[in-house]
């Protein structure tokens, strides 16, 4: 079974504009309306696709459960003063990874807030997210 091949039409923009210049005002208005509709649909589709992609990326930018648990275990050991040098290096590595993921997540959240024309805090509230240091 063969896959359907996408249709790519090569339209010379100059030729299209030259033909549009030959149209009457009413025909040109109809063409413009239709082109605006096509553009609007494409923008909406692209926006929806990017929003879904951002939501997926936001959900992926957290430490894995095992690493999170290890991070908290090592943090507790650090507070208690019972952490070895090797465990301290591991904690610093996990902290760096968590910070990198958090920064990526914030960048994705900022882009999502811009896409939705909302403030970052509004998007975070909608998603049930709390700013760092608030729980």
C-alpha positions in Angstrom: 0.0 0.0 0.0 1.5 3.4 -1.0 1.2 6.5 1.2 -0.6 9.5 -0.2 1.8 12.1 -1.3 1.2 15.7 -0.2 0.3 18.0 -3.0 2.7 20.9 -3.4 1.6 23.6 -5.8 4.2 26.1 -7.0 2.5 29.5 -7.3 4.6 32.4 -8.5 3.6 35.3 -6.3 4.4 37.8 -9.0 2.1 36.0 -11.4 -0.6 35.9 -8.7 -0.3 39.6 -8.0 -0.3 40.4 -11.7 -3.6 38.4 -12.2 -5.1 40.1 -9.1 -4.3 43.5 -10.5 -6.4 42.6 -13.5 -9.5 41.7 -11.4 -12.4 44.0 -10.8 -12.9 45.5 -7.3 -15.6 43.1 -6.3 -13.6 40.0 -7.5 -10.6 41.3 -5.7 -12.6 41.9 -2.5 -13.9 38.3 -2.7 -10.4 37.0 -3.2 -9.1 39.0 -0.2 -11.9 37.8 2.0 -11.1 34.2 1.1 -7.4 34.6 1.5 -8.0 36.2 4.9 -10.2 33.2 5.9 -7.5 30.8 4.8 -4.9 32.8 6.7 -7.0 32.9 9.8 -7.7 29.1 9.8 -3.9 28.4 9.4 -3.0 30.8 12.2 -5.6 29.2 14.5 -4.4 25.7 13.6 -0.8 26.7 14.2 -1.7 28.4 17.5 -3.7 25.3 18.7 -0.8 23.0 17.7 1.8 25.1 19.5 -0.4 25.4 22.6 -0.7 21.6 22.8 3.0 21.3 22.3 3.8 23.8 25.1 1.4 22.0 27.5 3.2 18.7 26.7 6.6 20.4 27.3 5.5 22.0 30.5 4.4 18.6 31.8 7.7 17.1 30.9 9.9 19.7 32.6 9.9 18.2 36.1 12.4 15.8 37.7 11.4 12.2 37.4 9.7 10.8 40.6 12.8 8.8 41.6 15.1 11.7 41.2 12.7 14.0 43.1 12.5 11.5 46.0 16.3 11.2 46.0 16.6 15.0 46.0 14.4 15.3 49.0 16.2 12.5 50.8 19.6 14.1 50.2 18.2 17.6 51.2 17.1 16.2 54.5 20.5 14.6 55.1 22.1 17.9 54.3 19.9 19.7 56.9 20.7 17.0 59.5 24.4 17.2 58.7 24.6 13.5 57.8 25.5 13.8 54.1 28.7 12.4 52.6 30.8 14.3 50.1 29.6 11.9 47.3 26.0 12.4 48.3 26.5 16.2 48.4 27.9 16.1 44.8 24.8 14.0 43.8 22.5 16.6 45.5 24.2 19.5 43.7 23.9 17.6 40.4 20.2 17.0 41.0 19.7 20.6 42.1 21.3 21.8 38.9 19.1 19.5 36.8 16.0 20.6 38.7 17.0 24.3 38.2 17.5 23.8 34.4 14.1 22.0 34.1 12.4 24.8 36.1 13.9 27.5 33.9 12.8 25.6 30.7 9.3 25.3 32.3 9.1 29.0 33.0 10.1 29.8 29.4 7.4 27.5 28.1 4.9 29.1 30.5 5.9 32.6 29.4 5.4 31.6 25.8 2.0 30.0 26.6 0.9 33.1 28.4 1.8 35.2 25.4 0.0 32.8 23.1 -3.1 33.1 25.3 -2.7 36.9 25.8 -2.7 36.3 29.6 -0.3 37.2 32.4 2.1 34.5 33.5 0.4 34.4 36.9 -3.0 33.9 35.3 -1.7 30.9 33.2 -0.1 29.4 36.3 -3.3 29.8 38.3 -5.3 28.2 35.5 -2.9 25.3 35.5 -2.9 24.9 39.3 0.8 25.8 39.5 2.3 27.8 42.3 5.3 30.0 42.0 8.6 28.6 43.5 8.7 29.0 47.3 4.9 28.9 47.6 4.4 25.2 48.5 
